[in-house]
Structures are given as structure tokens and as C-alpha cells.
Amino acid sequence: MENIFSTNSLPGKIMVVVPCVLTAAGIVHRLKSMPKIHKLVSNIKRIDEAYGEVLKATDSLVILNISESSTQLAEEIKFINWCRTVQPGAAIVAYTRNHKLSVLNYISALGARVIISQYESSSTFTDLIIKSFSSRSMLSSPMIKNILDTTISGELTVCEVQVIGQLFLGHNVSQVAQSLGRDIRTVSAHKRHAMEKLGLQCEKDLHVLGCALLGK
């Protein structure tokens, strides 16, 4: 494994943000057994502690648990959005048992570097982590590939994330335009483009996804 990746491609830090102690310990053990990266690995027990750690490293790789619990999921999505805005150099590896198509599509559209099902083998996990060091396109494990909607047409822009986030809260286009200080036609365009990228067909689809992501 020594020659699989070069030192130049490594992130500055690899953070494991997984609340289950046993799962986190297994991931840390796997990573620390790999040459060249064992000193880069740290275990962060709580997501609220991860914010400060990410700020310290401009090019970190964050292995982030994606929950089935809607309350925890809302916090995890909030963290991904924060990374995009505040520390865009941080790469997110979504490690998930949540196989809902709408959720996976949203994580993909937010620009996650890798999405890995927690039901995959350890060798699949390790292989994807190694590939993530040099890849700039999204990677996914076999189970996730079988679920993801092939109609996803691209990553959401920062403006689209802002608009769609306001819509998830139940605001209408006029309210979003006023809140963000933008023209209503611009906001409507952001909404349309975001829904197209996420494969959402109607307002009901948007509402259902918003409820799932915000823990409602």
C-alpha cells in the first residue's frame, strides 16, 4: 500500500466525526494501519467540536457520519454547508446508513468528495479513502451507486444552497428574495436550477426533502 498514493496528494489532516464509539474506533484503526497517513488521523467525538478543528486545517478530509435520525441529519447537513462556505478546502466523506435517495442526492449536490455506505466492506472503504486523496470528482461505493439518481446534473452553487435552504424553512420565493436582498426573478431561477439538479419534480418533493433534512 506504500506506493498507492503519493505524499503530495495527502490532506493536511484526516478527521473521523462518527458518534458511535465502536464504529469510530474501527475507522481510526483502519486508517492508522495505513502507511504515510497514520499521523494525520484524529477522532472527533462530537460534530460541534469539528468546526474548530476544520478551521485549523485548510485541506482536511472529514469522514462524517450521515444519520438516519432526522435531528442528527439536520446537524450533519448544517456542517457540510458550513464547510462549503467557511472552509471550502475541506473534503467531506459521507459515511452513511441513510440510503434515502433524496438525502443522497442532496449530499451529492452539496459537493461531498465521497459517499460510502456503512454496509460496505472494509476493503471498499479503504480503497475509496485512498482514491479520494487525488480525485476531484465525486466517488461513491457500489451500494450508493446503485441508489443515486442518475439525473443529478451538477453540484449546487452557494447561491442555490442559500435559496433552497430558505425554502426548506417554509419561506416562499418573495420572502427569500427579501431576506437575501435579491431580485425575485433571480431567486426563482436559483430555485428552478436547484430543483432540477436534485431531481425534484414539484413543491411537494421540495417540502418532503426539507422535512427530512431539517428533522421535522
C-alpha positions as CSV (number, residue, x, y, z in Angstrom):
1,M,0.0,0.0,0.0
2,E,3.1,2.2,0.4
3,N,3.1,3.1,-3.3
4,I,-0.6,3.5,-3.9
5,F,-0.6,7.3,-3.2
6,S,2.0,10.0,-3.0
7,T,2.7,12.2,0.0
8,N,2.0,15.3,-2.1
9,S,-1.7,14.2,-2.6
10,L,-2.4,13.7,1.1
11,P,-4.7,16.1,3.1
12,G,-3.3,18.0,6.0
13,K,-5.5,16.2,8.4
14,I,-8.0,13.4,8.4
15,M,-10.8,13.7,10.9
16,V,-13.3,11.0,11.9
17,V,-16.5,12.5,13.0
18,V,-18.6,9.5,13.9
19,P,-20.7,9.4,17.1
20,C,-20.7,5.6,17.6
21,V,-17.6,4.8,19.6
22,L,-17.1,1.3,18.2
23,T,-17.6,2.4,14.6
24,A,-15.3,5.4,15.0
25,A,-12.6,3.1,16.7
26,G,-12.8,0.7,13.7
27,I,-12.4,3.5,11.2
28,V,-9.4,5.0,13.1
29,H,-7.8,1.6,13.4
30,R,-8.1,1.0,9.7
31,L,-6.7,4.4,8.8
32,K,-3.8,4.3,11.3
33,S,-2.7,0.9,9.9
34,M,-2.1,2.6,6.5
35,P,1.5,3.9,5.8
36,K,2.0,7.6,5.5
37,I,-1.3,8.7,6.9
38,H,-1.4,7.3,10.4
39,K,-0.1,10.5,12.0
40,L,-2.8,12.6,10.2
41,V,-5.8,10.8,11.7
42,S,-7.8,12.2,14.7
43,N,-11.1,11.1,16.2
44,I,-13.6,13.8,17.0
45,K,-16.5,12.5,19.1
46,R,-19.0,15.4,18.6
47,I,-19.9,17.3,15.5
48,D,-19.8,20.6,17.4
49,E,-16.1,20.1,18.1
50,A,-15.4,19.5,14.4
51,Y,-16.0,23.2,13.4
52,G,-12.9,24.4,15.3
53,E,-10.7,21.6,14.1
54,V,-11.7,22.2,10.4
55,L,-10.8,25.8,10.8
56,K,-7.3,24.9,11.8
57,A,-6.6,22.8,8.6
58,T,-7.3,24.3,5.2
59,D,-7.1,21.0,3.4
60,S,-8.6,18.4,5.8
61,L,-10.5,15.3,4.9
62,V,-13.6,14.8,7.1
63,I,-15.2,11.4,7.4
64,L,-18.6,12.5,8.6
65,N,-21.4,10.2,9.8
66,I,-24.7,10.7,8.0
67,S,-27.5,9.6,10.3
68,E,-30.9,8.1,9.7
69,S,-32.2,10.2,12.6
70,S,-33.6,13.3,11.2
71,T,-32.5,15.5,14.1
72,Q,-28.9,14.4,13.8
73,L,-29.1,14.5,10.0
74,A,-30.0,18.2,10.2
75,E,-26.9,18.9,12.2
76,E,-24.7,17.0,9.7
77,I,-26.2,18.8,6.7
78,K,-25.6,22.1,8.5
79,F,-22.0,21.1,9.0
80,I,-21.5,20.3,5.3
81,N,-23.0,23.6,4.3
82,W,-20.7,25.4,6.8
83,C,-17.6,23.7,5.3
84,R,-18.6,24.8,1.8
85,T,-18.9,28.4,2.8
86,V,-16.2,28.8,5.5
87,Q,-13.6,26.2,4.7
88,P,-14.1,25.0,1.1
89,G,-10.8,23.2,1.1
90,A,-12.2,20.6,3.5
91,A,-13.3,17.4,1.6
92,I,-16.3,15.6,3.0
93,V,-16.5,11.8,3.1
94,A,-20.2,11.0,3.9
95,Y,-20.2,7.6,5.7
96,T,-23.9,6.7,5.9
97,R,-26.6,4.2,6.8
98,N,-29.1,6.6,5.4
99,H,-30.0,5.2,1.9
100,K,-32.8,7.6,1.1
101,L,-32.5,8.7,-2.5
102,S,-33.4,12.3,-1.8
103,V,-30.9,12.6,1.0
104,L,-28.1,11.0,-1.0
105,N,-28.9,13.3,-4.0
106,Y,-28.7,16.3,-1.7
107,I,-25.3,15.3,-0.2
108,S,-24.0,14.6,-3.7
109,A,-25.2,18.0,-4.9
110,L,-23.5,19.7,-1.9
111,G,-20.2,18.5,-3.3
112,A,-19.3,15.6,-1.0
113,R,-16.0,14.1,-2.2
114,V,-17.1,10.5,-1.4
115,I,-20.3,8.8,-0.3
116,I,-19.8,5.4,1.3
117,S,-22.5,3.1,2.7
118,Q,-21.7,1.8,6.2
119,Y,-22.8,-1.7,4.9
120,E,-19.8,-1.9,2.5
121,S,-16.7,-4.0,3.2
122,S,-13.7,-2.5,5.0
123,S,-11.6,-3.0,1.8
124,T,-14.1,-0.9,-0.2
125,F,-13.9,1.8,2.4
126,T,-10.1,1.8,2.4
127,D,-10.0,1.8,-1.4
128,L,-12.3,4.9,-1.7
129,I,-10.4,6.8,1.0
130,I,-7.2,6.3,-0.9
131,K,-8.8,7.3,-4.2
132,S,-10.2,10.4,-2.5
133,F,-6.8,11.9,-1.9
134,S,-6.2,12.5,-5.6
135,S,-9.8,12.6,-7.0
136,R,-11.6,15.9,-7.6
137,S,-14.8,14.3,-8.8
138,M,-17.3,12.6,-6.5
139,L,-16.8,8.9,-5.7
140,S,-19.3,6.5,-4.3
141,S,-19.4,3.0,-3.0
142,P,-21.1,0.3,-5.1
143,M,-24.3,0.3,-2.9
144,I,-24.6,4.1,-3.2
145,K,-24.0,4.0,-6.9
146,N,-27.0,1.6,-7.2
147,I,-29.2,4.1,-5.3
148,L,-28.1,7.5,-6.5
149,D,-30.4,9.2,-9.1
150,T,-28.6,9.4,-12.4
151,T,-30.5,12.6,-13.2
152,I,-28.3,14.7,-10.9
153,S,-26.9,17.3,-13.3
154,G,-24.3,19.0,-11.1
155,E,-23.3,20.5,-7.8
156,L,-25.4,23.2,-6.2
157,T,-23.9,26.6,-6.2
158,V,-23.6,28.6,-3.0
159,C,-26.5,30.8,-4.1
160,E,-28.7,27.8,-4.8
161,V,-27.9,26.3,-1.4
162,Q,-28.9,29.6,0.2
163,V,-32.2,29.8,-1.6
164,I,-33.1,26.1,-1.2
165,G,-32.2,26.3,2.5
166,Q,-34.7,29.2,3.0
167,L,-37.3,27.3,1.0
168,F,-36.8,24.3,3.3
169,L,-37.8,26.5,6.2
170,G,-41.2,27.2,4.6
171,H,-40.5,30.6,3.1
172,N,-41.9,31.5,-0.3
173,V,-39.9,33.0,-3.2
174,S,-40.9,36.5,-2.3
175,Q,-39.8,36.1,1.3
176,V,-36.5,34.5,0.2
177,A,-35.8,37.4,-2.2
178,Q,-36.4,39.9,0.5
179,S,-34.3,38.0,3.1
180,L,-31.4,37.6,0.8
181,G,-31.7,41.1,-0.8
182,R,-32.0,39.6,-4.3
183,D,-34.4,40.1,-7.3
184,I,-37.3,37.7,-7.2
185,R,-36.6,36.5,-10.7
186,T,-33.0,35.6,-9.7
187,V,-34.3,33.7,-6.7
188,S,-36.9,31.9,-8.9
189,A,-34.1,30.9,-11.2
190,H,-31.9,29.6,-8.4
191,K,-34.9,27.6,-7.1
192,R,-35.6,26.1,-10.5
193,H,-32.0,25.2,-11.1
194,A,-31.6,23.6,-7.6
195,M,-34.7,21.5,-8.1
196,E,-33.5,20.3,-11.4
197,K,-30.2,19.3,-10.0
198,L,-31.8,17.5,-7.1
199,G,-34.4,15.7,-9.3
200,L,-37.3,17.3,-7.5
201,Q,-40.4,17.4,-9.7
202,C,-42.8,19.6,-7.6
203,E,-43.3,21.6,-4.5
204,K,-44.3,18.5,-2.5
205,D,-40.9,16.9,-3.3
206,L,-39.2,20.0,-2.1
207,H,-41.2,20.0,1.1
208,V,-40.6,16.3,1.8
209,L,-36.8,16.7,1.4
210,G,-36.8,19.8,3.6
211,C,-38.6,18.0,6.3
212,A,-36.1,15.1,6.1
213,L,-33.1,17.4,6.3
214,L,-34.4,19.7,9.0
215,G,-35.6,17.0,11.3
216,K,-39.3,17.9,11.1
